[in-house]
Amino acid sequence: MNTGFKLLLANIFFVFVNTISAQNNRDAAFENRLQSMTLEEKVGQMSQIDLGVLAVGKICEVADPIRLDTAKLRLAFQRYKVGSVLNCGCGFHALSRNRWLGIIDSIQQANSLYSKHEIPVLYGIDAIHGANYTLGSTLFPQQIGQAATWNPELVKAAARITAYETRASGIPWNFSPVLDIGRQPLWSRFFETYGEDVCLAKKMTNACITGYQGNTFGNEQVAACMKHFLGYSYPLSGKDRTPVWIGERELRAYFLPTFQEAIRLKAKTLMINSGELNGIPVHASYPILTTLLREELGFEGVAVTDWEDVYKLHTTHKVAETLRDAVKIAVMAGIDMSMTPNDFQFNELLLDLVKSGEIPESRLDMSVRRILKLKSDLVLEGKTTLPSQADYPLFGSDSFARVAYDAVAESITLLKNEGDVLPLSPGSKVWVMGNASNSLNYLNGAWSQTWLGQDARFNEPGKMTILQALQAGYGKENITEVNPQYVLKNQRKPKLLPGAVVYCLGETPATEIPGNINDLSITISEEDRKALESLKARKVPVVLVLLLGRPRIITDLDKLSRAVVHAYIPGQEGAKPLADLLYGKINPSGRLPFTYPRSSGDIVHYDRKRTEDNDINFGSSGYNPLYDFGHGISYTQFDYRGLNVRPENDTFVIQVLVRNTGNREGKEVVQVYYRDEYAPVTPSQKKLCAFAKVNLKPGQDTVVTFKVPFFDVGDIGADMKPFKASGTIVFRAGQQTVTLNHKP
Ligand code: BGC
């Protein structure tokens, strides 16, 4: 062994021993602290209250501007030793960064003054698509739009900026991302997901967690909170927080992988599903919260409940006869922290349960240890000063807005473009119509300045609506907002008719509302419809722009339109890239992260089983979506050649040549699907196993190579364990297919 190598080994050993001893010291410090804590303090660390509880005014009716109430601070931190606070108050709105810093500072000061134990308060917030509760922050597309970019690098960049701007507001814990799979479009929170596919959602999970938490922990990262564990997104009725039935095999195959990925990446916290899964409220489920989460998946972070969910075991789910029973059930099932959040009954009841011996103190120790570690990781300990505005010079900067622009640009999905109506020709006359054409709220959706994102009073000044962006970029003299009456009145005057009509259709911003989407079909007013019909009859091309967080049934409108553009819920930076895409400055490269159904009663996912292909004539053309999962067109064309798949060391090495055969530069999402012809579990007709986004100049080509582990081409068996596909497997990329006879 040469000396250099010996030195290297010695160094590695030194770092290893140091790391171990630093870890041991840290563990010992937590243990010492735990031993010195009173029972009241431990209970306090396990509780989280809403900011409204500390503010002047009543719950959900706090004074505006918000002010903290000294008596309430004293009650929370002196008497109840509360360890965590969340959000910006029920019924409340975004605050300036300065105001946030002031609030967090006052909370920490009150805590150290009154509680005496010197454990800092942990503040958590829903920064769902940017630091959406801080004025002046950068907002990105909602998660469904981020998924439509099929570009994990952009998702990671957006998460990094969100973390930076959340930290810049003094807040280190973000209740994001939503890792629930979006397979029920009637569910009000579909737009908060990464869509229906496990492979795509897993890649986005990886990007987001890495973006929030970074490689090292410090002042520019936040603790991620994966939510909502487990099975929240698939209510049978579509209504939020109503019964979900998912068999264990399907849970493991579709709903668990994103969480597994986040846990592998050491996501620091997790929020529990508010609803019931197979008849058991998840907050009461030891098998989910302890056996699966801790013992099997090895999650070491903090599991926080969702809003009021401990009490709801008694008040709503009716599995606990009293609130006291509810607290006992939830704590013994495995929660670490209760988002109580509007009173202190949780604290009183938990204290009593431990004092009476019904819950062992060692159970609390387990949770408090995790909470102390989280606080220490977040560099809260020993930090007396909050950042100043100057510590985060890039907050709300143009460079951040540019990333939001790129994220929107790469998310927008061109679904159809008959006769190349798009891009529009600069200088031609364009009419703009539709409910979403001149509104920031439709661009932003929920979790934007307010919870539901509906109140225009709190919109960020200076941000453009679609109409404004079109006019600013392509001439006020060319772009006119019209209403259907105007269209109907002037339809017989050919000289007045424009070169195209842009019709912007949006979905009322909302989230968490049980059953706000009772009908997947989306209707427009009779007058609007008549106007569109008349325009079609006069051969004026209609460009339908969808600002929807899910597939709504648009089949009729699709027929009236020559081009259809899905913009999802792009956020307040969304109008400019949309305008630039309509005019061809941006070549569309978004792809659908969900299957677009043709009719409400026909919700079938692309990775369907063979039986779902059966049609009414006993043929096999039953799968008939309006637009397929992964669909999206470009202003250029791509050609695929030479797909090759070979097994190598437990992976499939997949290669394919992609060429830009059109005359514009553009980005293509190379998608690789497989079908296991025969398997112990009914195989999917088609399943995504790899993808990559490539940029190609006209005439340029590239060979894209993927290495896909065997286990990513397989399923979960009847024994609940993953198995690898074997026998005949068909791989597809573009129009190319390769059939392999594979014996792993
Ligand atoms: C939602 C969570 C959210 C929490 C805090 C709940 O109602 O389900 O997603 O993080 O409120 O705002």
Residues whose N, C-alpha, C, O or C-beta is under 5 A from the ligand:
A	BS01	BGC	D126 F175 D306 W307
